[in-house]
Amino acid sequence: MTKEREIPAWNGWTVLVLLVVAAGLLGWWIPACFDGNRVVSPVSFGIALAATTVWFVLCVGFFTLQPNQSAVLLLFGAYLGTVKRTGFHWASPFVTKKKLSLRAHNLNGERLKVNDKRGNPIEIAAVVVWRVVDTAQASFDVEDYEEYVQVQSESAVRHLATRYPYDTFEHDERSLRGDIDEVSKDLQSELTQRLSKAGVVVDEGRLSHLAYAPEIAGAMLQRQQADAIVAARQRIVEGAVGMVEMALDKLEQHETIQLDEERKAAMISNLLVVLCGDKAAHPVVNAGTLY
């Protein structure tokens, strides 16, 4: 890979003063070569014309750099170095100056239709904040670094979607919807690895859109609701069983009442019906004896 070399450039104001002085000398020299309409010294006049041509050529070498902007210098195809210092500069007119922005760029990715880890079609999009840190790699190691960032970002988002399910109710499995921060970190890490070849660093990568594809959105909503109901019922049953066990243990510890196995089974059944029912229970008060 090409490595960046930062080099200094001539101060533009210093060169401008020298060119102004040279222009004054040429303004005196050329008229001095004439005596009326006759050239006094053809050799001196020829040198003055050559110097004037060189003066105009040297004026082409001026360029300016704004903050967070750089210039890659090329001399007949050979890489000389990169100028990053802001201000007014001068370089040889034969040097090609290719300016690159070092500012942060936002890439708002388009919505992509891909399959998640479980094969469900989803729509996904991401926002990527990136900037150039190595101007030599961005200029010479890839054809077009902006297009390279766009294509590799799309590829990374597609690959990310296949590694995670859209949603899950399992605590030990990460999902695109439930673990957005971890997923964004994985996306940023993969983008950094992919774009390092172009001298680009990723400051942030985050999902901006996530949804099921329209053709399965309704069915997946019902599935989510069913999974949520099952998960909720499971928690309710676990809690109800624990509460029944605690109630029986308390009764036995304090010897409040002695229950045989049949009465314990009836009590457990009644408590589970009350605790696990989806509607409020209507108790019937027993005014007689326990047996």
C-alpha positions in Angstrom: 0.0 0.0 0.0 1.1 3.6 -0.7 2.2 5.5 2.4 1.5 9.2 2.8 4.4 11.6 3.1 3.7 15.1 4.4 6.0 17.7 2.8 6.2 21.5 3.2 5.4 23.9 0.3 6.8 27.3 -0.5 5.1 30.2 1.2 2.9 31.8 -1.4 3.2 35.3 -0.1 7.0 35.2 -0.3 6.9 33.9 -3.9 4.3 36.5 -4.8 6.6 39.4 -3.5 9.5 38.0 -5.6 7.3 37.8 -8.7 6.1 41.4 -8.2 9.8 42.5 -7.9 10.6 40.5 -11.0 7.7 42.1 -12.8 9.1 45.5 -12.0 12.5 44.5 -13.3 10.9 43.2 -16.5 8.9 46.4 -16.9 12.2 48.3 -16.8 14.2 45.8 -18.8 12.0 45.4 -21.9 11.6 49.2 -22.7 15.4 49.6 -22.2 15.9 47.2 -25.2 14.3 49.8 -27.5 15.6 53.0 -28.9 12.5 54.5 -30.4 11.1 51.8 -32.7 14.5 50.0 -33.1 15.7 47.2 -30.9 19.1 48.1 -29.4 20.1 44.6 -28.3 18.3 41.7 -29.9 20.0 39.2 -27.5 18.9 41.2 -24.4 15.4 41.5 -25.8 15.2 37.8 -26.4 16.3 37.1 -22.9 13.7 39.5 -21.6 11.0 37.8 -23.6 12.1 34.4 -22.2 12.1 35.8 -18.7 8.6 37.2 -19.2 7.4 33.7 -20.4 8.9 32.1 -17.3 7.3 34.7 -15.1 3.8 33.9 -16.4 4.5 30.2 -16.0 5.6 30.6 -12.4 2.3 32.4 -11.6 0.4 29.2 -12.3 2.0 27.5 -9.2 -0.1 29.3 -6.5 -2.7 27.3 -4.6 -4.6 27.7 -1.3 -5.6 25.1 1.3 -8.5 25.5 3.7 -8.7 23.9 7.2 -9.0 20.1 7.0 -8.0 20.2 3.3 -4.9 18.7 1.7 -3.1 18.7 -1.6 -1.5 15.6 -3.2 1.5 16.7 -5.3 2.5 14.7 -8.4 5.4 15.4 -10.7 5.0 13.6 -14.1 3.1 10.8 -12.4 5.5 10.4 -9.4 4.1 11.0 -5.9 6.1 13.8 -4.2 4.1 14.1 -1.0 1.1 15.7 0.6 0.7 19.3 1.8 -1.6 19.6 4.8 -0.7 23.1 6.1 -3.5 25.6 5.6 -2.8 28.9 3.8 -1.5 30.4 0.6 1.2 28.2 -1.0 3.3 27.9 -4.2 4.7 24.8 -5.9 6.2 24.2 -9.3 3.8 24.8 -12.2 4.8 21.3 -13.5 3.5 19.7 -10.3 -0.1 18.4 -10.4 -2.0 19.4 -7.2 -4.9 17.1 -6.3 -7.0 18.5 -3.4 -8.6 16.1 -1.0 -11.0 17.0 1.9 -10.1 15.7 5.3 -13.4 16.7 6.8 -16.0 14.2 8.1 -18.5 12.9 5.6 -22.0 11.5 6.1 -23.1 8.5 4.1 -26.8 8.0 4.4 -27.2 4.5 2.9 -30.2 3.4 0.9 -32.7 0.9 2.3 -31.5 -2.6 1.4 -33.7 -5.7 1.3 -31.8 -8.7 2.7 -32.4 -11.9 4.7 -31.5 -12.0 8.4 -29.9 -14.9 10.2 -33.2 -16.9 10.2 -33.9 -16.2 6.5 -36.6 -13.6 7.1 -36.6 -10.7 4.5 -36.0 -7.4 6.2 -35.3 -3.8 5.2 -32.1 -2.3 6.6 -30.2 1.0 6.2 -27.2 2.6 7.9 -25.6 6.0 8.4 -21.8 6.1 8.2 -19.6 8.9 9.4 -16.1 8.7 7.7 -13.1 10.8 6.8 -9.8 10.4 4.9 -6.7 10.0 7.1 -4.2 8.8 4.4 -4.4 10.9 1.2 -1.9 8.7 -0.6 -4.0 5.5 -0.1 -7.2 7.4 -1.0 -5.6 8.7 -4.2 -3.6 5.7 -5.5 -4.8 2.5 -3.9 -8.4 2.7 -5.0 -9.9 4.0 -8.2 -12.5 6.3 -6.5 -12.4 6.4 -2.8 -15.9 7.9 -2.4 -17.5 5.2 -4.5 -15.4 2.6 -2.7 -16.8 3.8 0.7 -20.3 3.6 -0.7 -20.0 0.1 -2.1 -18.1 -1.4 0.9 -20.6 0.2 3.3 -23.5 -1.5 1.5 -21.6 -4.8 1.5 -20.9 -4.5 5.2 -24.5 -3.8 6.0 -25.7 -6.8 4.0 -23.1 -9.0 5.8 -24.2 -7.7 9.2 -27.9 -8.5 8.6 -27.1 -12.1 7.9 -25.2 -12.5 11.2 -28.1 -11.5 13.5 -31.8 -12.3 13.6 -34.2 -9.4 13.4 -35.6 -10.2 16.9 -35.3 -12.9 19.5 -36.7 -13.6 23.0 -33.7 -15.7 24.0 -31.5 -13.9 26.5 -28.2 -15.3 25.3 -28.7 -14.4 21.6 -28.2 -10.9 20.2 -30.6 -9.4 17.7 -30.7 -6.4 15.3 -33.6 -4.8 17.1 -32.8 -5.6 20.7 -29.0 -5.0 20.7 -28.7 -1.9 18.6 -25.5 -0.6 20.3 -23.6 -3.9 20.0 -24.7 -4.3 16.4 -23.6 -0.7 15.6 -20.1 -1.4 17.2 -19.8 -4.5 15.0 -20.8 -2.5 11.9 -18.2 0.2 12.7 -15.5 -2.4 13.3 -16.2 -4.2 10.0 -16.3 -0.9 8.1 -13.0 0.2 9.6 -11.4 -3.0 8.4 -12.9 -2.8 4.9 -12.1 0.9 4.4 -8.6 0.9 5.7 -7.3 0.0 2.2 -8.6 3.4 1.0 -7.0 5.4 3.8 -10.4 6.0 5.4 -11.4 5.8 9.0 -14.9 5.3 10.3 -16.0 7.5 13.2 -19.4 6.1 13.6 -21.6 3.5 11.9 -25.2 3.1 13.1 -28.4 1.6 11.7 -30.9 4.2 10.6 -33.7 1.9 9.4 -34.8 -1.6 10.4 -38.1 -3.3 9.5 -39.5 -6.4 8.1 -40.2 -6.5 4.4 -43.7 -5.5 3.5 -44.7 -8.9 2.2 -44.2 -10.6 5.7 -44.7 -7.6 8.0 -48.2 -8.6 9.0 -47.3 -12.3 9.6 -44.2 -11.4 11.5 -46.2 -9.0 13.7 -48.5 -11.8 14.6 -45.5 -14.0 15.3 -44.0 -11.4 17.5 -47.2 -11.0 19.4 -47.5 -14.8 19.8 -43.9 -15.0 21.0 -44.5 -12.2 23.4 -47.6 -13.9 24.8 -45.7 -17.2 25.2 -42.8 -15.5 26.9 -45.2 -13.6 29.2 -47.1 -16.8 30.0 -43.9 -18.6 30.8 -42.9 -15.8 33.3 -46.3 -15.9 34.8 -46.3 -19.6 35.3 -42.8 -19.5 36.8 -43.9 -16.8 39.2 -47.1 -18.5 40.1 -45.4 -21.8 40.9 -42.9 -20.0 43.1 -45.7 -18.2 44.9 -47.6 -21.5 45.5 -44.5 -23.1 46.8 -43.9 -20.2 49.1 -47.5 -20.3 50.4 -47.3 -24.0 51.2 -43.9 -23.6 52.9 -45.2 -20.7 55.1 -48.3 -22.7 56.2 -46.1 -25.7 57.1 -43.6 -23.6 59.0 -46.1 -21.7 61.1 -48.3 -24.8 61.5 -51.3 -22.6 60.7 -53.3 -25.5 59.2 -52.6 -29.1 58.4 -53.5 -30.1 54.9 -53.5 -33.6 53.5 -52.3 -34.4 50.0 -55.7 -34.1 48.4 -56.3 -30.6 50.0 -52.8 -29.5 49.0 -53.6 -30.5 45.4 -56.9 -28.6 45.4 -55.2 -25.5 46.9 -52.4 -25.6 44.3 -55.0 -26.0 41.5 -57.0 -23.0 42.8 -54.0 -20.8 43.3 -52.6 -21.6 39.8 -56.0 -20.8 38.2 -56.2 -17.5 40.1 -52.5 -16.5 39.4 -52.3 -17.7 35.8 -55.7 -16.6 34.5 -55.9 -13.7 32.1 -59.0 -12.3 33.8 -59.7 -11.3 37.4 -60.9 -14.3 39.5 -64.3 -14.1 41.4 -63.8 -16.0 44.6 -66.5 -18.0 46.3 -66.4 -17.6 50.1 -66.8 -20.9 52.0 -68.9 -20.3 55.1 -68.7 -23.9 56.3 -65.9 -26.0 57.6 -62.8 -26.8 55.8 -63.9 -30.5 55.3 
